[in-house]
Amino acid sequence: MDLIRLGWGPNLAEAFAAYHAEGLIPGRIGIQHRSHYLVYAERGELRGEPSGKLFYLAGEPADLPVVGDWVALRERPGEDAVTIVEVLPRRSKFSRGAAGRKTEEQVLAANVDVVFLVDTLGERLNIRRLERFLVLAGESGARPVILLNKDDLVDSADEDAALVQRSARDVPVHHLSALYRRGIEAVGSYLGHGLTGVLLGPSGSGKSTLVNALLGADRLKTVEVRELDEKGRHTTTHRELILLPDGGMLIDTPGLRELQLHGGDDGVLATFEDIEELATGCHFRNCGHAGEPGCAVQAALEDGSLEPKRLESYRKLQREVAHQLRKKDKREALLHKERWKKIIAQHRKGNRKR
């Protein structure tokens, strides 16, 4: 398998130099299963299992390999299997807070160039959900693009796309029909040779259908949306890096039911740049935009240039980020302490062996 086809380049070669000297080989995580990985390497597709040391020194699940990661591999003579020794530094990652009450980071995809946020036109279109996706995409280090699928089912595709564009600001918005393969060339325009995109969105938004359309074959399983409640059903059960005929790659992911924020407020600031710009015109620097005199944000609400629901979404996401950061600070202190415990224990173990 051609590593350059997978996105290998000079920066990765430089980062891998020390591992090459140890006799290790590079590879990229293609599929993530519960107990093992499928790794793409020059030898082809190989079964990969993390080393015990990699597990032991991982401070949290986010430190373990995910689809899209470049990794250092130790070959197993006579086997179509390798041991994953180390994860190379990620240049981008799309993360969310782990489901439930934990504050752990869950990395959904690594080393992506474009984050495709997929939603469905019509009654299921949820602009507030798209804003949440945009906040997380703003933290990823990759370029966000919004894809509004199933325009064959509505007569208002252009109007709906324009409505989304108002909230998306400078983020590109495209409407298409994956089922009829109409408008899908917009997706390919972002994915040149060696570039990687990730598809993210709720169940039933047509991500797998879109992948099949780009492949020109029905490779991924798809099902109809339930007629009773128009809710989608999960068809993709694992994350997979798929090589496209024109040279790019797509990571398909299961539908996301829960999307907790994780990280700083950079994503909020980028997504709601219009409100941040308005706030610079407030009379008071610490204006809470809740009735203070000379508030530019309230003035925008009154003249209709700012929608109340958008301001409500902005405030909600700001509160959520602040809450996550407070919890994360406490967790980071504990993780730092645990990491050093593991490193010291590993060092002492090595000295005893000598």
N, C-alpha and C positions, 0 to 999 in steps of 0.2 A: 504494500500500500504506500502511495506517495505521501510523505509527510507534508510537503509543500501544499498539496491538495487539501490537507487537513488544517492548514493555517500556520505551518512551521515557518519561522523566519529568523533573521540574524539576532534579534533580541532574545528569542528562546534558545538559540544555539549558544549564546553567551552565558545565559543563566544555567544551561545544562553542562557546561564545560567540566565542572568539578565532578559531576556524576559520570560523565564519559570516561574520565580518568580512572574511575573505580570499576569500569567494565559494565556499567549499566546502560540500558537503551531507553530512548524516549518513546512515549506513546500518549494517546489521547483517550479519555474515557468516553465510550460510545453509548453504553447502556448501563444503567444502575439498577441492579436487583437487590433484594434484601440481604442475601448472603454473599454475593460476589458481583463483579463487574465484567462487562465485555469491553476490552481495550483494543483500540486500533493502533497497530504498529507496522513497521516495514515488513514484518513477517506475515502480516494479515490480522485477522480477528483472533484475539487471544482471551482466554478466561483469566481474570485478574483477581487476586485476593490481597488485601492490605497486610503488611507485615505486623507482627505483634508489637514491634517498637513504635510503628506509626500509630496504632491504636492507643498504645500506652501514653505516648507523649501528646496526644491530641487533647487540647484543653477543653474542647466542646465539639459537638457534631459538625459544626461549620468548618473545622480543620481537616476533616476527612474528605476523600475525593468525591466529586459530583460530576455529572455529565458536563462535558466541555473542558474539564481540567486537563492540563498537560502534566504527566507524571513520569517519575524515574522508575524503571522496571528492572528487576533481576530475573534473567531467564532461568528456566528449569530445563536442563538437558533432557531431551527425549519426550518432552511434554508440550502440548499446545496450551500452556499455562504459564503465567508469570506472577511474581510477587511485586506488589506495589510498595516501593520503598519510601518515596517522598512525593509530595505535591509541589509542583513548581509555582512560583508567585503568580497570582491571578492579576490580569490587567483590567478585568471588570467582573462583576458578579451581580446577579439579581437575587436579592434576599428578601425574606419576610420574617416576622416574628413567628416562632414555633406555635402551633395551635395549642390552645389551652392556656393555663395560667403561667407557664414558664416564660422566662425572658431570653431563652436561647435563640440564636440566629439560625434560620434554616436557609441554606443556599440552594436555590432551585436550578441555577445554571451558571456556568463560569466561562470567562473568555469569550463573551459575545460582543458583536459589533452593533447589532440592532435588536431592540426589544419591540416585538410586534404585539400590541395590545389589541386583542380580538374581542369584539362584541357583536351583538345581533341587532339589526335594524328592526323597527316596529315597537310593539308594546314592551318588549323585554329590554330595550335599550335603556341603560342606567348611566346617566352622566356623572352622578356622584361617585359611582363605582369606578368609572374611568378616571376621575380625578385622584382617587386613592391609588390606582395603578400608576398614574403619572408621577405621584410623589415617590413611590418606590423605584420607578424607572429613573427618576432624577438622581437617586442615590447609587445607581448601578454602575455608572461610568460608560454606559452604552447609549446609543441614540434611540429615543422612543419614536414609534410610528403607530398610529391608530388605524385599524382595519375594521370597517363596519360591514359585516357579512350578511348574506341573504337579501340583497337588494331586489331579488326577483319576487319577493313576497310583499313588497310595499310599493306605493306610488309616490312616496315622499322622500326617496333616498337623498336627493340633492338638498332638500330642506333640512332633513335630520343631520346630514353631514355638516351643513353650515352651522347648525345649532351646537354640535359637538366642537366645531372649530373655534367657536367663541370661547369655550372653556379651555380648549387645548392650546390656545394662543399660537405659538410658532411651531408646534408639533404637527407634522404632516398628517392629514386625515384622508383616507381613501375608502370608497364604498365599492363592493364587489359581490359577485355570486360565485362561491367556490364550487357549488353543485353544477352550475352551467359553465364553469371556467371562464367567466367574464370578469375582466378587470384584474386578473391575477398577475398580469405582467408588471403591475405596480410593485408587487412583492419582490419579484426577481430583480427589479431595478436597484434594489438596495443590497443585493447579495452577489458581489463579484467573486472571482476565483479566490478561494481561501478565506472568504468572509463568512461569519456565522450569525444567524439570527435565532431568536427563541420566540415561540408562540405562547402567549399567556392569555388566559381568559376563562370565563365560567364554562361549566359543562353545557353542551348543546350549542355552543357558538360556532361550531364547524371547523375547528382547528385541524382535526384529522382529515376531513374532506378537503381542506385547503392543501394539506401536504400531498394527498393523492392527486389533486389537480396539477400541482407543480411537478410531481413525478411522472404524470401521464399514465398512471396505473393505480388500480385499487389495492394498494399495499396495506394500508391501515384500516382496521375495522371501524365502521361507522354505524350508528343507529338513529332512528327518527326521534325527534323531540316528543315527549309524552303529550298527547292531545288534551288530557284532562286538565293539567295545570301549566302546560307549555314549558315545563322544566326539562333541562337537558339531563342526559344520563352519561356517566363516565364510560368512555370506550377505551381511552388510553389509560393503561394501568401503571406504566413506568415511563421515566424520562428517556428519550433516545435521540442521539445525534444522527441525523439522516443526511446523506450526501445527495445533492440534487444534480440532475444531468448537466446543468450549465456551469457547474463548478462551485457554487455556494453550498452552504449547509444550513439546516434548520434543526433546532431542538424542539421536539414535540413534548408537551407536558400534560399531565392529567388536569382536568378542570379544577379550578380553585374555588372551594366553598368559603374559606375563611382567609382573609388577607390582613393580618396584623402588621402595623408599621414596625420597622426596626432600623435604628440608625439615628442620625442627627436631623436637623431641620432644613438642610440644604434642598431636599426634594420639595418640601412645602414652599420654600421661598421661590424656587424655580417655577413650580406649578401655578402659584398664585402671585406671579410677578406684578399683575395689574393692581392687586390690592396693596402690595408693598409699595408700588409707585404712588398710589393715591395717598398712602399714609405719610409720605414725605411732605405732603401739603397740609397736614394737620397743624393746628396752632400749637398744640402741646406735643412735645417729643414722645412722652409716654402715654399718649392718647389710647384709651381702650376702645374707641369707636362705639361708645354706648351712650351717647347723649352729651358728650363734652362740647363746649362752645368752639366753633371754628374747626369742626371735624370734617375733613375732606371725604372720608369714607361714607359718613352719613349723608353728606351732600350728594354723593354719587347714587346712593340708594333713593334719595328723594327725586332726583331728575331722571331716574330709570336707567342710567348708564351702568349700574351694578345691580345684579340680581340678588335679592335677599337670600335665596337658597345657596348661592355661591359663597356669600359671606358666612353663612351658617356652616357650610362644609369646611371652609378655611379655619374657622374657630375650633370646630370639632377636631380636625386633624392636628392643629397646633396643640390642643390639650392632650391628645393621645401621644404625640411625640414627646412632650414634656414629661408625661407619666412614664413612658418607656425609658427615657434617659435617666430618670431618678432611680428606677429599678436596675438599669444597666450599670450605673456607677457602683452600686453595692455588689452586683454580681461580678463585675470586672475585678474588684479587689479580691474577692474570694478565688476567682479563676487564676489570678496572678500568683497567689499564694500556693494553689494546688499545682500549677505548672512548675514552680521552683522545687516543690517537694518531689515531683516526678524526676526532674532533671538531676537533682542531688542523689536520689535513690539509684538512678541509672548509672551515674558516675561512680558511686560506691560499689555497685555490682560489678562494673568493669574493672575496678581496681582489685577486687577480690579474686577475679578470674586470673589476673596477672600473677 
